[in-house]
Amino acid sequence: MPIGDDFFRHDEETDRETLIQEEEKLNIKYIPEDINHRRSEMARLRRRFYEDAIKGSEKQCFITGQPGTGKTMVVKFYNRKLKEVNDFEDTEIIYINARNNSSEQAFMMKLFEEIGVDYKRGIPISQNLNRLKKRSREDEIPSTIILTVDEIDHLLKGRSNHLNQIVEKLAEPENLFNGNTFGTTLSFLAVSNKPDIKGDLDEDIRDSRLEDNTIHFERYDEEELTEILMERQEAAFKDVILDNEAMEIIAKEVIENFEGDVRKALEILKKAPKQTGDPNRGYNQEQVVKESINQVRESQIDDILRGADEHRLILMKALGDSINKGKNKLQDIKDRFNKYCEFSKIEKKKSEDATRSYVYRILENLVEDNFLKKSKNYNEKHHPYYYELKNEPELLQSKVENKMKRRNLWEEFVEGYEEYKESTVSFSFGTDEENSEGDEKAEEVLDEEEKEKMDKLLG
């Protein structure tokens, strides 16, 4: 039987599998055995928190820093070490991520679960706390609890500020347990992406109930990122794929466009093996890095658009167009969103306040996801917020428009634009009075260049 073409077909996925030896070491959740670039922060954390907490003293500490600066990696590293070498009896090491437990009740339910106490639904939190105190009196819970609350700034999300409620309870364990009479002590470590997270606390809690104990993690610099990438490549790949110079390109990209987020650097490195192609042929390392960066950019947009409803898609379209035209104030984006909803015949939010709240919430999530950069202009009245896109505007627009077409929104949008063209020459963003809070009187939403683009799309 003759050998078919399939026998000789090159399988890039197989090549990738042979290049990557331990893929989990490129995962952002991977905790190395040794952390080389956070030694000073780790020494301070050990000295100012863990050494006393493990002995039963009640300690509080805040760790702050931008996403991707190694905060979670460090606390998980210490938690793992404490569990491995814990010679202290009746000590519980607990980790809770507030992103998934962002209300007071959800947080308390998770805490009860980790401690090993049933949380009764349908009764007030105070009654559940009484049950917890009773269990404490009966010595049915650990005498020492060391709690890490990661992404604690998520307790600020939405209209309610649950941060004060939670921190107040954690700062005074007698609110949770039955006081030191029965020996239960709680130390907590709060991890936040906001450098000024304590400023969101009530003054009474901040000044009288908390220790002045904050450790800040600065962004990784280019040299540190390059060294981390080289270390991870050695740990994860069977062979060296990228040299130091290629890693420096990744580091520069991450610093310039991803706020130095090490997670993005690792994500780019993880894409590299697939871009090398046939291992029997040579490859250009700079081109491999470029393609890997483009894939990460595309993946970021795909993740943001995944599961987006009609309003979210229209907002992303409005966001891209606004930023592309230099109309990147919150007010500009909100007004363009409203107009695009009209074009697409999608029901607007119930009020201007509801629209502003919706747009602001989505934009803040995008800032947190490192997709947008947010700034305030203090030279303008009321200090309006400005947003800048960290990804490629053309790539965002292309993916949004394709998604709109698949959701049958694009035709409605174009038809709405046609009707707009026939009915009026231009429209403005609201009135002078509506835009008085720091926004100049807006210009036309669709300028001549945009009209030409739409005309071309319409054929």
C-alpha positions, 0 to 999 in steps of 0.5 A, a space after each residue: 500500500 502506498 504511503 499517503 500524504 498524511 504520513 508526511 504531513 507536518 503536525 505543529 501541535 505535536 512539535 509544540 508538545 515536544 518543545 514544552 516539557 512542563 507547561 504548568 510552569 508557564 501558568 500564572 497560578 504556578 508558584 516557583 520553589 524560589 522567588 528571586 525578584 521579591 526578596 525584600 518584600 518577602 522579608 518585610 512580610 515575614 518580619 511584619 506579619 507571618 512571624 507574629 501571626 503564626 505564634 498566635 498574635 493578632 496581626 493585620 497587613 495590607 499588600 498593594 500593587 498593580 496587577 501582575 506584580 507578584 502579590 498573589 504569588 508571594 502570599 500563596 508561596 508563604 501559605 504553602 510553606 506554612 502548611 508544609 512545615 506547620 509545627 503549630 497545632 490547631 492553626 488554620 491557613 485560609 485563602 479567600 478571593 474576594 472577586 468571587 465573594 464580593 458581598 458581605 454574605 458571600 464572604 462570610 459564607 466562604 469564611 465559615 466554609 473554610 473554618 468548618 462551620 455551617 452557614 445557615 441561609 435565611 437568617 441574619 449574619 449576626 445570628 450566624 456570628 453568634 453560632 460561630 462564637 458558640 463553636 469557639 467557646 466549645 473549642 470546635 474551631 482552630 485557636 489560630 487563624 491566618 487569613 489571606 483576602 486576595 483582591 479585597 478591592 472587589 468588596 468595593 464593587 457595585 453600589 454597596 461598600 462591603 469593605 468596611 463591614 468585612 474589615 471591621 469584623 476582621 480587625 476585631 476578632 471578638 466580632 467573629 469569635 468569642 474574644 481572647 478568653 477562649 483563645 481564638 486569634 485571627 490575623 488577616 492579610 489583605 491584597 489589593 490592586 489599589 495602592 490607596 485601598 485604605 482610603 476607602 475605609 471609614 476613618 474610625 476603622 482605618 485609624 483606630 482598629 488597623 495597624 499601620 502596616 502596608 507593603 507595596 509591590 512596585 512593577 517589575 522592570 525590564 531586567 526583572 521581567 527578562 530574567 523571569 522569562 528566561 527562568 520560566 523558559 528553562 523550567 518549562 521548555 525542553 530546549 531554548 526557544 528564545 534568547 535574552 534579546 528576544 525576551 527583552 522585546 517581550 519585556 519592553 512590550 509588556 512594560 509599554 502596553 500591559 503596565 509591566 504585568 508579568 502574567 502577560 509576559 508569561 502568556 506571550 512566552 507560552 504562545 512562542 513554541 507554536 510560532 516556531 513551526 517546523 523544528 527542522 527549519 530555522 526561525 526568526 526569533 523576533 518574528 516569533 515574538 511578534 506573532 506571539 504578542 499579536 496572539 495575546 492581543 487577539 486573545 485579550 479581545 476575544 476574552 472581553 467579547 466572550 458572552 457579551 450581550 447586545 449592549 456590551 457589543 454596542 458599547 465596545 463599538 462606541 468605545 473603539 470609535 470614540 478613542 480612535 477619534 480622540 473623543 475619549 472622555 467618559 461623557 463622550 463614550 456614553 453619548 456615543 453609546 446612546 447614539 449607537 443604541 439608536 442606530 441598532 434599535 436597541 433599547 437604551 438604559 432607563 435613564 442618563 444616570 443608569 447609562 452613565 453607571 453602566 458605561 462607567 462600570 464596564 470601563 472600570 472592569 476593562 481598566 482592571 483587566 489591563 485593556 484600558 488606561 484611565 487618567 484624570 485631567 486636573 486642568 479641566 473643570 470637574 477633572 473628567 476621566 479619560 480612557 486610552 486603549 492599550 490594544 490595537 484599535 483596528 483589531 478591536 474594531 474588526 473583532 467587534 464588527 465581526 461579532 455584531 455581524 454574527 449576532 445580526 446587529 451590524 445590518 441594523 446598525 448600518 441601516 440606522 446610520 443610513 436613516 441618520 444620514 437622511 434625516 440630519 447632517 450631524 448631531 452633537 453630544 447633548 447640550 452645553 448644560 448636560 456637558 457642563 461637568 467637565 466636558 466641552 461641547 461635543 462635536 459630531 459623532 461621525 466625522 467625514 472620515 467615518 462617513 466615508 468608511 460607512 459609505 464604503 461598507 454600504 457599497 
